[in-house]
Structures are given as structure tokens and as C-alpha cells.
Amino acid sequence: MTFATGTSAALDTARAMRKGRLIARINSAARWLEVLGLAWLAPVLRIAVGDNVSEQLGELKRVLIIPLLGIAVFLTAWGVLAPRVQTSLGAIPGPVQVWEQVGVLWADHWAEREKEAAFYQRLEARNAQLVAGGKADQVKQRAYTGKPTYFDQILTSLETVGLGFLIATIVAVPLGIASGLSKTFNGAINPLVQIFKPVSPLAWLPIVTMIVSAVYVDTSEAMPKSLVISAVTVTLCSLWPTLINTALGVASIDKDLVNVGKVLQLSTATTIRKLVLPSALPLIFTGLRLSLGVGWMVLIAAEMLAQNPGLGKFVWDEFQNGSSTSLARIMVAVLTIGIIGFVLDRIMFALQSALTFSANR
């Protein structure tokens, strides 16, 4: 009897220890799940390993059920109220009509891809016949010039905002570091920041268009002029949050760190890399996240105004089209813009968390 009791106690202890290790691992992963927008998964996993059910259900309610209820209320209100608003193109489409257009746009995309594949098959067959007939000098390679689909426009916008954001980061971070380290440099650059920061992308766009058209003469297929114009406009409007936050982060670091660098006679580059950047990293990434959000909004406006390829042009074309499905397609684009903006912010937040964790180790 004593042996059985001791064995049972040992098993219970082993189970408790295993449960504790699993919960510790889940707690460790919870931070990254939250970064990725999957915070609801942590309480589900804790319940699965036998943690306090009522406590985890409360957490699950906070991070999953309440947000889903909010979305459900929004969709219900949209579905009820939308048909009551009549426009020149008919009633405002509800969620069902918008979802139907998602399917149509997806089908159109794959239909266009099939046309592209058929075009290249015909081209290869023609060239093969020419080679077989001894007319290899008449072989030609042509690019498919079909109309870009909705998903092609999404990729174009992502490529453009990525280029503009990259240029803005390359410019803003060094200027911000110099501004944070030097009061003289900060005094010189601050008036320019305050003047140009509020300028609308609609004001920048004509200037950028004229300058790029005059300077960027030898265009390439990989970097068309329309992409460069939109990307530079994004750069001019989105670099300010990164510049300001970088300068603030560098200026607010502990002065003892800078003094340590002077005592150790570290080079400027080493001081910035080893002391300044790790301390200022959180504020720098706050600026980067703000810049990326601003850049994504600016891009859509620039594409609409300049009629450059991308989601903005898609919205404008549908508005000008005026068909019965135009409003639903515009709403698809609006939701797409919002979802992509959210995903880009999550990506930056995840990168910030990873780099900040590495810098603090």
C-alpha cells in the first residue's frame, strides 16, 4: 500500500513538473504570439495542458471573443445600413456583395495568368517552327502586355512603398543620429524639418514628377519611371517620423554611455554601433513604424493623382468606370489597403521585438 502510494505521488509530481515546463514554454512564446497577432493562441494552449480554465477563458475572452464580437457588430451594421444608402451607382454594397467581388477579382487574376501562359506557349511554338525552317534570324522574344490584375496592382504598390520606405530609412536614420548627437546639427536641420514635414503628397507629386522626368532619362524595365515617381513621393512624406524619433532616441540616451565611449577612446562609428543604437532602438523603430504607415497612405493618394500603377489607380479606375460593381470593388480595395497596412505594422513590430531582444541580451 505504501509503495503504491509513493508511486502515485511520484507520478503526480512528474506530471506537475511536466505541466509546469509546458506552461513556462507557452508563457515564453506568448510574447511572440502577441507580436504576430496570435495572442489568443496562448490561453488555448494553456487550457490544453491543464492550466486554470476559468482564468484562461477570461484571457481568451479579452484577446479573441471581444474583438470578434466587435467585427461581427460592424459587419451586421454594415449589412443592415448599406442597402438604405442610394448613390448614382445604386445602393452601397454590403459584406456579401463585396466578398463576391473578391472571388471575381481572384478568378480574373487566374484567367489573365492562363492567357499569359498561352501567349508564351504560342510564342515558343512559333520560334521553334522558325528554327526548324532555317529562319532562326526571325526568332523574336516578346513580353506579355496584358492588363495588370488586381493582385498585380497589390504587388506593384508593395514594391513601390518598399522602395520609398527603404530610401527614407537610409536618409532619415543617419540624419537623426547626427541630429541627436550634435546640438549644432540639430539646430541647423530642425527648421527644415518643421517646414517640410506638414507638406502634403499632393504638393510634392508635381515637383517630383518634373524632376524625375528630367533626371531619370535612361529608364529600365525593372524600375519604370512611374514607380520611381511614386517611391520618391513616399520618401519625401514618410522620412520625417523616423528622423524625429531617431533624433529623440539618440538625444535621450544616458550621457554616461557616451562618456564611457570617450574614456575608452572608441571611434565614432563604434560608439554609435555599440552604445547609441542599442539604447535608441525602441524609438527608432517607433519612427520606422510611423513612417511605413504614412508611406502606405501617401502611396495610395500618389497613385490616384498621378495614375501610376497600383491600388490607388485601381480605385480611381473603378470610380471612373461607374459600373454596378464599381462600389463593391472599391470597398474590396479599401479593406485590402487596411489589412496590408496592419500586416506591415505587425511585421515591423515583430522585427522591432526581435532586434530589441537581441540588443538587450
Salt bridges, closest charged atoms under 4 A:
ASP12 OD1 - ARG15 NH1 3.00
GLU59 OE2 - ARG62 NH2 2.67
ASP108 OD2 - ARG329 NH2 3.66
GLU116 OE1 - ARG113 NE 2.83
ASP152 OD2 - ARG113 NH1 3.22
ASP317 OD2 - LYS313 NZ 2.84
GLU318 OE2 - ARG329 NH1 3.89
ASP345 OD2 - ARG289 NH2 2.98
